[in-house]
Amino acid sequence: MNPANVGHPISDQDQFVRFLRMAAAILIVGLSLAIAASSLKSPLLPIAFWAGLLFLVLLYRLRPTALEILFFLLAPNLVLIPAATKIAESRTGLIWIILLLIIWYFKGMRGRWTQKSVRTPYVYLLVALCIILMVSLFVTPKFSLSYTTPPQALALVFVYWMLAQSLSGENFKRLLTALFLGTVAGAVGFLIAVGGGATRATLMNAAYGFTRSFVLDYNPNFWGKYVYIGLPLAAVLLLYLYKDKRHWLWIIPGALMLFMVAFISMSRSALLAAGTSLAFLAFTHRRARKFFWVAIVGGMMVLLFLTPETLAMLSGALRLRSGLSGREDIWPLALQVISEHPFVGLGPSWFEERFFFLSPFMTNGLYSAISKPSAHNAFLTIGTDVGIFASIFALGIFFLFASRTRALWDRLKNTPNFGILVGLSALVLAGFVRALFETDTILPYRYFTINSLLIALLALQDQLYSREFSTS
């Protein structure tokens, strides 16, 4: 018997963490070997083999907890895993929920089940949205939504509550680091897929603003999620959480890969969300604020010396001529629908059916059939589907987050947790800006996968609030 283990038996929770690490290692090695073996003729795809070995080394050296592995998987689960495996997002999200349920069981029911639970005030808003959804389903004459959606909406409430309880005792710095590494993994998967496909055509599209390539059959805007999540996280890690410059050796390369995703995907909503979030971070950090103003002045100086040809090329890359890409036409329609059906909306997903041929990104019936429209604004979409009160509750989530952040701001300043609070605020701000132009950030009455990042951030704030204000 090892003397170090005398009097310290291995707990069920430790055994589960070891099992999860081993399962992750086997999965990564298996996938990497399969990709490398089946793609020996490609100069790029065998990189997956070496990436798998690197992941194993990190798994051994960092010894992540089960929740840190779960936070790492959160980002790839948003786009990369469904795109690469062709498995529906709802099913990959279900696997994520099952893992969380097991972790919650081992940490809560078997470990600290007598501990007082963390307060989760966002539950009330999420439950209110679920109630409005149920009413809308019964009252509206049209029903075009899957029967699995109401259970998923209710599951979202319980997943959020379980996350908030399970995060007790976790290292938040490592959790945000795991989330950042997850976005980098998503970026690497994107770049490998681009390299294995029509690389020149994709880069030409990015440079001159032609039709954007669908990487792994997924909309370029979806891949933009990694941009507005990963870039603010990279800034938070550099400015607040890792002061030692040695960490730049892995943070900066990760950020550069995310910049490449931004350039190739050309998702303007992702760039706007990331830019707004980075500007917020600059104003919360004294030294970064100086670099921010220098960058603004430098950018203006560069614009003064650009040639007309260069400006024309940038106009294509940024798709300036496309304006709001049809949103200026579809937003008034959404407002009209809300005015006509203010209380229960048209019914979940019926807005798509009513305006089938008015996709904001398409110009003819053939392409419209490929991409059904939404209001391309999360709050307008919620309003058209289930009524204006649902939109108010959805907005209430952000207002409540801002209010609680304001209460924590001064108390956490000059403490190690201040960087965590700033990071959470930057990500929620980026999500809010994205929600003004897309519907893949906050739709709390719908699917879990869309909202997994949001509820994880809310749960982390609940933990910060509980640690600071709890009297237990």
C-alpha positions as CSV (number, residue, x, y, z in Angstrom):
1,M,0.0,0.0,0.0
2,N,1.3,3.4,-0.8
3,P,1.9,5.3,2.4
4,A,0.8,8.6,0.8
5,N,-2.7,7.2,0.4
6,V,-3.1,6.0,4.0
7,G,-6.0,7.9,5.6
8,H,-6.9,9.5,2.2
9,P,-9.0,7.1,0.3
10,I,-9.7,7.9,-3.4
11,S,-13.2,9.4,-3.5
12,D,-15.8,8.5,-6.1
13,Q,-15.4,12.0,-7.5
14,D,-11.6,11.5,-8.0
15,Q,-12.3,8.2,-9.6
16,F,-14.8,9.7,-12.1
17,V,-12.3,12.5,-13.0
18,R,-9.6,9.9,-13.7
19,F,-12.1,7.9,-15.8
20,L,-13.1,11.0,-17.8
21,R,-9.5,11.9,-18.5
22,M,-8.8,8.3,-19.7
23,A,-12.0,8.4,-21.9
24,A,-10.9,11.8,-23.4
25,A,-7.5,10.4,-24.0
26,I,-8.8,7.3,-25.8
27,L,-11.2,9.4,-27.9
28,I,-8.6,11.9,-29.0
29,V,-6.0,9.2,-29.8
30,G,-8.6,7.1,-31.8
31,L,-9.9,10.1,-33.8
32,S,-6.4,11.4,-34.5
33,L,-5.1,8.0,-35.7
34,A,-8.2,7.6,-37.8
35,I,-7.8,11.0,-39.5
36,A,-4.1,10.5,-40.0
37,A,-4.4,7.0,-41.4
38,S,-7.2,7.9,-43.8
39,S,-5.5,11.1,-45.0
40,L,-1.9,10.1,-45.6
41,K,-2.0,11.7,-49.1
42,S,-2.9,15.1,-47.6
43,P,-0.1,17.3,-46.2
44,L,-2.4,18.9,-43.7
45,L,-4.9,16.5,-42.2
46,P,-2.3,14.3,-40.5
47,I,-1.7,17.3,-38.2
48,A,-4.6,15.9,-36.3
49,F,-2.4,13.0,-35.2
50,W,0.2,15.4,-33.7
51,A,-2.5,17.6,-32.2
52,G,-3.9,14.5,-30.5
53,L,-0.5,13.7,-29.0
54,L,-0.2,17.3,-27.8
55,F,-3.6,17.1,-26.2
56,L,-2.5,13.9,-24.4
57,V,0.6,15.7,-23.0
58,L,-1.6,18.7,-21.9
59,L,-4.0,16.2,-20.3
60,Y,-1.2,14.6,-18.3
61,R,0.5,17.9,-17.3
62,L,-2.5,20.0,-16.5
63,R,-4.6,17.3,-14.9
64,P,-7.9,19.0,-15.6
65,T,-11.0,18.4,-13.4
66,A,-14.1,17.0,-15.0
67,L,-15.7,20.4,-15.3
68,E,-12.7,21.9,-16.9
69,I,-12.9,19.1,-19.6
70,L,-16.6,19.9,-19.9
71,F,-15.8,23.7,-20.4
72,F,-13.2,22.8,-23.0
73,L,-15.7,20.7,-24.9
74,L,-18.3,23.5,-24.7
75,A,-16.8,25.5,-27.5
76,P,-16.1,22.6,-30.0
77,N,-19.7,21.4,-29.3
78,L,-21.1,24.7,-30.7
79,V,-19.9,24.1,-34.2
80,L,-16.8,21.9,-34.8
81,I,-18.1,18.6,-33.4
82,P,-21.5,18.7,-35.2
83,A,-19.9,19.9,-38.4
84,A,-17.1,17.2,-38.4
85,T,-19.3,14.3,-37.2
86,K,-22.5,15.3,-39.0
87,I,-24.3,14.5,-35.7
88,A,-27.2,16.9,-34.9
89,E,-26.3,19.6,-32.4
90,S,-29.2,18.5,-30.2
91,R,-27.6,15.1,-29.8
92,T,-24.1,16.4,-29.1
93,G,-25.6,18.8,-26.6
94,L,-27.4,15.8,-25.0
95,I,-24.1,14.1,-24.5
96,W,-22.8,17.2,-22.8
97,I,-25.8,17.4,-20.5
98,I,-25.3,13.7,-19.5
99,L,-21.7,14.3,-18.6
100,L,-22.8,17.4,-16.5
101,L,-25.4,15.3,-14.8
102,I,-22.9,12.7,-13.8
103,I,-20.5,15.4,-12.6
104,W,-23.2,17.0,-10.6
105,Y,-24.1,13.7,-9.0
106,F,-20.6,12.9,-7.9
107,K,-19.9,16.4,-6.7
108,G,-23.2,17.2,-5.1
109,M,-25.1,14.1,-4.2
110,R,-22.0,12.0,-3.1
111,G,-19.6,14.7,-2.1
112,R,-21.2,17.8,-0.6
113,W,-25.0,17.2,-0.6
114,T,-25.4,18.9,2.8
115,Q,-23.9,22.2,1.5
116,K,-26.4,25.0,0.9
117,S,-27.1,25.5,-2.8
118,V,-26.0,28.6,-4.7
119,R,-28.8,31.1,-5.5
120,T,-29.7,31.1,-9.1
121,P,-32.0,34.1,-9.8
122,Y,-31.9,33.6,-13.6
123,V,-34.1,30.5,-13.1
124,Y,-37.1,32.8,-12.7
125,L,-36.6,34.4,-16.1
126,L,-35.9,31.1,-17.8
127,V,-39.0,29.5,-16.2
128,A,-41.1,32.6,-17.3
129,L,-39.9,32.1,-20.9
130,C,-40.8,28.4,-20.7
131,I,-44.3,29.2,-19.5
132,I,-44.8,31.8,-22.3
133,L,-43.6,29.1,-24.8
134,M,-46.2,26.6,-23.5
135,V,-49.0,29.2,-23.7
136,S,-47.9,30.1,-27.2
137,L,-47.9,26.5,-28.3
138,F,-51.5,26.0,-27.2
139,V,-52.9,29.4,-28.3
140,T,-51.4,30.0,-31.7
141,P,-53.2,28.3,-34.6
142,K,-50.0,27.2,-36.3
143,F,-47.5,24.6,-34.9
144,S,-44.3,24.1,-36.9
145,L,-42.0,23.4,-34.0
146,S,-40.5,20.1,-33.1
147,Y,-42.2,18.3,-30.2
148,T,-38.8,18.0,-28.5
149,T,-38.4,21.7,-28.1
150,P,-40.6,22.2,-24.9
151,P,-38.6,19.5,-23.0
152,Q,-35.4,21.1,-24.2
153,A,-36.5,24.5,-23.0
154,L,-37.3,23.0,-19.5
155,A,-34.0,21.0,-19.5
156,L,-32.2,24.3,-20.0
157,V,-33.4,25.5,-16.7
158,F,-32.2,22.4,-14.9
159,V,-28.9,22.4,-16.7
160,Y,-28.3,26.0,-15.7
161,W,-29.1,25.2,-12.0
162,M,-26.9,22.1,-12.1
163,L,-24.0,24.1,-13.5
164,A,-24.3,26.7,-10.8
165,Q,-24.2,24.1,-8.1
166,S,-21.4,22.0,-9.7
167,L,-19.0,25.0,-10.0
168,S,-18.5,25.1,-6.2
169,G,-14.9,24.8,-5.4
170,E,-13.7,25.1,-9.0
171,N,-10.8,27.3,-10.2
172,F,-12.5,29.9,-12.4
173,K,-9.2,30.9,-14.0
174,R,-8.7,27.3,-15.2
175,L,-12.3,27.1,-16.4
176,L,-11.9,30.2,-18.6
177,T,-8.6,28.9,-19.8
178,A,-10.2,25.6,-20.8
179,L,-13.0,27.6,-22.7
180,F,-10.3,29.6,-24.6
181,L,-8.5,26.4,-25.5
182,G,-11.8,25.0,-26.7
183,T,-12.2,28.0,-29.1
184,V,-8.7,27.5,-30.3
185,A,-9.5,23.8,-31.0
186,G,-12.5,24.9,-33.0
187,A,-10.3,27.4,-34.9
188,V,-7.8,24.6,-35.6
189,G,-10.5,22.3,-36.9
190,F,-11.8,25.1,-39.1
191,L,-8.4,25.9,-40.6
192,I,-7.6,22.2,-41.2
193,A,-10.9,21.8,-43.0
194,V,-10.1,24.9,-45.1
195,G,-6.6,23.5,-45.8
196,G,-8.0,20.2,-46.9
197,G,-10.5,21.8,-49.3
198,A,-10.3,24.6,-51.9
199,T,-7.8,26.7,-50.0
200,R,-7.1,29.2,-52.8
201,A,-10.8,29.7,-53.6
202,T,-11.6,30.2,-50.0
203,L,-8.8,32.8,-49.5
204,M,-9.8,34.6,-52.7
205,N,-13.4,34.8,-51.4
206,A,-12.1,36.2,-48.1
207,A,-9.9,38.8,-49.9
208,Y,-12.4,40.1,-52.4
209,G,-15.7,39.5,-50.7
210,F,-17.2,37.0,-53.1
211,T,-19.7,34.3,-52.0
212,R,-18.3,32.8,-48.8
213,S,-17.4,29.2,-48.6
214,F,-19.4,26.8,-46.4
215,V,-16.7,25.0,-44.4
216,L,-17.8,21.4,-43.5
217,D,-21.2,22.4,-44.9
218,Y,-21.7,25.0,-42.1
219,N,-22.6,28.6,-42.6
220,P,-19.5,30.9,-42.2
221,N,-21.4,32.9,-39.6
222,F,-21.6,29.9,-37.3
223,W,-17.8,29.6,-37.3
224,G,-17.7,33.2,-36.3
225,K,-18.7,32.1,-32.8
226,Y,-15.1,31.2,-32.1
227,V,-14.0,34.7,-33.0
228,Y,-16.2,36.6,-30.6
229,I,-15.7,34.1,-27.8
230,G,-12.0,33.4,-28.2
231,L,-10.6,36.8,-28.9
232,P,-12.0,38.5,-25.8
233,L,-10.9,35.5,-23.7
234,A,-7.4,35.8,-25.1
235,A,-7.3,39.5,-24.0
236,V,-8.6,38.6,-20.6
237,L,-6.0,35.9,-20.1
238,L,-3.2,38.3,-21.2
239,L,-4.4,41.4,-19.3
240,Y,-5.7,39.9,-16.0
241,L,-5.1,36.2,-15.5
242,Y,-1.6,35.4,-16.7
243,K,0.9,38.1,-15.9
244,D,3.9,36.0,-16.7
245,K,5.0,36.7,-20.3
246,R,5.9,33.0,-20.8
247,H,2.2,32.4,-21.3
248,W,2.2,34.6,-24.4
249,L,3.8,31.6,-26.1
250,W,0.5,29.8,-26.3
251,I,-2.1,32.6,-25.9
252,I,-0.9,34.7,-28.8
253,P,-0.7,31.8,-31.3
254,G,-4.2,30.8,-30.3
255,A,-5.4,34.4,-30.9
256,L,-3.7,34.5,-34.3
257,M,-5.6,31.4,-35.4
258,L,-8.8,33.0,-34.3
259,F,-7.9,36.1,-36.4
260,M,-7.5,33.7,-39.4
261,V,-10.9,32.3,-38.7
262,A,-12.3,35.9,-38.7
263,F,-10.6,36.7,-42.0
264,I,-11.8,33.6,-43.8
265,S,-15.3,33.4,-42.4
266,M,-15.9,37.2,-42.9
267,S,-18.6,37.2,-40.2
268,R,-19.2,40.9,-39.6
269,S,-21.4,40.3,-36.7
270,A,-18.7,38.2,-35.0
271,L,-16.1,40.9,-35.7
272,L,-18.4,43.6,-34.4
273,A,-19.1,41.6,-31.2
274,A,-15.5,40.9,-30.7
275,G,-14.5,44.5,-31.3
276,T,-17.0,45.8,-28.9
277,S,-15.9,43.4,-26.3
278,L,-12.2,44.2,-26.8
279,A,-13.0,47.9,-26.5
280,F,-14.8,47.2,-23.2
281,L,-11.7,45.3,-22.0
282,A,-9.4,48.2,-23.0
283,F,-11.4,50.7,-21.0
284,T,-11.3,48.5,-17.9
285,H,-7.5,48.2,-18.0
286,R,-5.3,51.2,-17.5
287,R,-2.4,50.1,-19.7
288,A,-4.6,48.5,-22.3
289,R,-6.5,51.8,-22.6
290,K,-3.4,53.5,-24.0
291,F,-2.8,50.9,-26.6
292,F,-6.5,51.1,-27.6
293,W,-6.2,54.9,-28.4
294,V,-2.9,54.3,-30.1
295,A,-4.5,51.6,-32.3
296,I,-7.4,54.0,-33.1
297,V,-5.1,56.8,-34.1
298,G,-2.9,54.5,-36.1
299,G,-5.8,53.0,-37.9
300,M,-7.0,56.5,-38.9
301,M,-3.6,57.4,-40.1
302,V,-3.4,54.2,-42.3
303,L,-6.8,55.0,-43.8
304,L,-5.5,58.4,-44.9
305,F,-2.8,56.8,-47.0
306,L,-4.8,54.0,-48.6
307,T,-5.1,53.9,-52.4
308,P,-8.5,53.7,-54.1
309,E,-7.6,50.2,-55.2
310,T,-6.9,49.1,-51.7
311,L,-10.1,50.7,-50.4
312,A,-12.1,48.9,-53.1
313,M,-10.5,45.5,-52.1
314,L,-11.3,46.2,-48.4
315,S,-14.8,47.1,-49.3
316,G,-15.3,43.7,-50.9
317,A,-13.7,41.9,-48.0
318,L,-15.9,43.7,-45.4
319,R,-18.9,43.4,-47.8
320,L,-19.7,47.1,-47.2
321,R,-21.8,47.3,-50.3
322,S,-24.2,44.7,-48.9
323,G,-25.2,47.0,-46.1
324,L,-27.2,45.0,-43.5
325,S,-27.6,42.1,-45.9
326,G,-31.3,42.3,-46.1
327,R,-31.9,42.9,-42.4
328,E,-33.2,46.4,-43.1
329,D,-36.0,44.7,-45.0
330,I,-36.8,41.9,-42.6
331,W,-36.6,43.8,-39.3
332,P,-39.6,46.0,-40.2
333,L,-41.5,42.8,-41.0
334,A,-40.7,41.4,-37.6
335,L,-41.8,44.6,-35.9
336,Q,-45.1,44.5,-37.9
337,V,-45.7,40.9,-36.8
338,I,-45.0,41.8,-33.2
339,S,-47.5,44.7,-33.4
340,E,-50.1,42.3,-34.9
341,H,-49.5,39.5,-32.5
342,P,-48.0,41.1,-29.4
343,F,-48.8,38.6,-26.7
344,V,-48.3,35.1,-28.1
345,G,-46.6,35.8,-31.4
346,L,-47.1,33.7,-34.6
347,G,-46.1,30.5,-32.8
348,P,-42.6,29.0,-32.5
349,S,-40.8,29.0,-35.9
350,W,-43.8,30.1,-37.9
351,F,-42.1,33.3,-38.8
352,E,-39.8,31.2,-41.0
353,E,-42.7,29.6,-42.8
354,R,-44.6,32.9,-43.4
355,F,-41.5,34.6,-44.9
356,F,-40.0,31.6,-46.5
357,F,-38.8,33.5,-49.6
358,L,-37.4,36.5,-47.8
359,S,-34.1,35.2,-46.5
360,P,-32.0,38.3,-45.8
361,F,-29.0,36.7,-47.5
362,M,-30.6,35.4,-50.6
363,T,-31.9,37.1,-53.7
364,N,-34.0,34.4,-55.4
365,G,-36.3,31.6,-54.6
366,L,-33.8,28.8,-55.2
367,Y,-31.3,30.1,-52.6
368,S,-34.1,31.1,-50.2
369,A,-35.2,27.5,-50.1
370,I,-31.7,26.5,-48.8
371,S,-31.6,29.1,-46.0
372,K,-34.8,29.9,-44.3
373,P,-35.0,33.3,-42.7
374,S,-35.3,34.3,-39.1
375,A,-35.5,37.9,-38.0
376,H,-31.7,37.9,-37.6
377,N,-32.1,39.6,-34.3
378,A,-32.6,37.3,-31.3
379,F,-35.0,39.5,-29.5
380,L,-37.1,40.2,-32.6
381,T,-37.2,36.5,-33.3
382,I,-38.4,35.7,-29.8
383,G,-41.0,38.4,-30.1
384,T,-42.3,37.2,-33.5
385,D,-42.4,33.6,-32.3
386,V,-43.8,33.8,-28.8
387,G,-44.6,37.4,-28.1
388,I,-43.2,40.7,-26.8
389,F,-43.2,39.6,-23.1
390,A,-40.8,36.8,-24.0
391,S,-38.5,39.4,-25.6
392,I,-38.7,41.5,-22.4
393,F,-37.7,38.5,-20.3
394,A,-34.9,37.7,-22.6
395,L,-33.6,41.2,-22.4
396,G,-34.1,41.0,-18.6
397,I,-31.4,38.3,-18.5
398,F,-28.8,40.8,-19.7
399,F,-30.1,43.6,-17.5
400,L,-30.0,41.4,-14.4
401,F,-26.4,40.3,-15.4
402,A,-25.4,44.0,-15.7
403,S,-27.0,44.9,-12.3
404,R,-25.3,42.0,-10.5
405,T,-22.0,42.8,-12.2
406,R,-22.2,46.4,-11.0
407,A,-22.8,45.2,-7.5
408,L,-19.7,43.0,-7.7
409,W,-17.4,45.4,-9.6
410,D,-16.1,47.6,-6.7
411,R,-16.0,44.7,-4.2
412,L,-13.9,42.5,-6.5
413,K,-11.5,45.3,-7.8
414,N,-7.9,44.6,-6.8
415,T,-8.8,41.0,-6.1
416,P,-7.8,37.9,-8.1
417,N,-11.5,37.4,-9.1
418,F,-11.8,40.8,-10.7
419,G,-10.3,39.4,-13.9
420,I,-12.9,36.6,-13.9
421,L,-15.7,39.2,-13.5
422,V,-14.3,41.3,-16.3
423,G,-14.0,38.2,-18.6
424,L,-17.6,37.1,-17.9
425,S,-18.8,40.7,-18.6
426,A,-16.8,40.9,-21.9
427,L,-18.2,37.6,-23.1
428,V,-21.8,38.5,-22.2
429,L,-21.4,41.8,-23.9
430,A,-20.1,40.1,-27.1
431,G,-23.0,37.7,-27.0
432,F,-25.5,40.6,-26.6
433,V,-24.0,42.5,-29.6
434,R,-24.1,39.3,-31.7
435,A,-27.7,38.7,-30.7
436,L,-28.6,42.0,-32.3
437,F,-27.7,40.6,-35.7
438,E,-28.0,36.8,-35.4
439,T,-30.1,34.2,-33.6
440,D,-27.5,31.8,-32.4
441,T,-26.5,33.4,-29.1
442,I,-29.6,33.7,-27.0
443,L,-32.9,31.9,-27.6
444,P,-33.6,30.6,-24.1
445,Y,-37.0,29.1,-25.1
446,R,-35.4,26.8,-27.7
447,Y,-32.4,24.5,-27.9
448,F,-29.8,23.8,-25.3
449,T,-26.7,23.9,-27.6
450,I,-27.4,27.5,-28.6
451,N,-27.6,28.6,-25.0
452,S,-24.8,26.5,-23.5
453,L,-22.3,29.3,-23.4
454,L,-24.8,31.9,-22.0
455,I,-26.0,29.7,-19.1
456,A,-22.4,28.7,-18.3
457,L,-21.5,32.4,-17.9
458,L,-24.6,33.0,-15.8
459,A,-23.7,30.1,-13.5
460,L,-20.1,31.4,-13.1
461,Q,-21.5,34.8,-12.1
462,D,-23.8,33.2,-9.6
463,Q,-20.8,31.5,-8.0
464,L,-18.9,34.8,-7.8
465,Y,-21.9,36.5,-6.3
466,S,-22.4,33.7,-3.8
467,R,-18.7,33.7,-2.7
468,E,-18.8,37.5,-2.2
469,F,-22.2,38.0,-0.7
470,S,-23.2,34.7,0.9
471,T,-23.5,34.7,4.7
472,S,-23.3,30.9,4.9
